[in-house]
Amino acid sequence: QLSAAAPQKFDAPVIRGTVKKEEAERLSLPSRWIWKASATTPPAAGDQALLHKDFTIKKRVIGAGLIASADNSFTLQVNRKQALSGSNWNELESASVLNLLRPGVNRILFLAKNGGDKPNAAGAFAMLRLVFDDGSEEIITTDDTWQAATTIPKNFASPKWDFSVLKWASVSEMSV
């Protein structure tokens, strides 16, 4: 927010100044760049990866901040609703997603597209920070526990395509 107005609500901590050594690990970004496991060579230009992660919320969430990026562009949904998109892999996009979450099972869908004009490195990166009403936190990161679809529905943006018909495989951590 680039204005003189105060934020409407607090949903992510901001730490300024020198970070104490004991805080450095807590503030690190544990997410990894991931892509389809079949990417043993650099993915082709235009290659896409549909990635997903399910997670369960068992406590009342009072804050939920999401950051993400992809080499080269992406659309990210939480519970089939658009949460983020971006087209510059050097910049993290961010949003509060508190209003997209529900008690029980939640799903992140991350559609990433590789750019360029020849095969090149590709990857998807995300981190979701949940803050619960008891003061505890949970961090959900892109890592090898995510799955990648073997095919991508043509109507991904529509909430009507059938998730259950897709086949899922493991992902690989990538160096981007």
Secondary structure by P-SEA (a helix, b strand, c coil): cccccccccccbbbbcccccccccccccccbbbbcccccccccccccccccbbbbbbcccccbbbbbbcccccbbbbcccccccccccccbbbbbbccccccccbbbbbbbbbbbcccbbbbbccbbbbbbccccccccccccccbbbbccccccccccccccccbbbbbbbbbcc
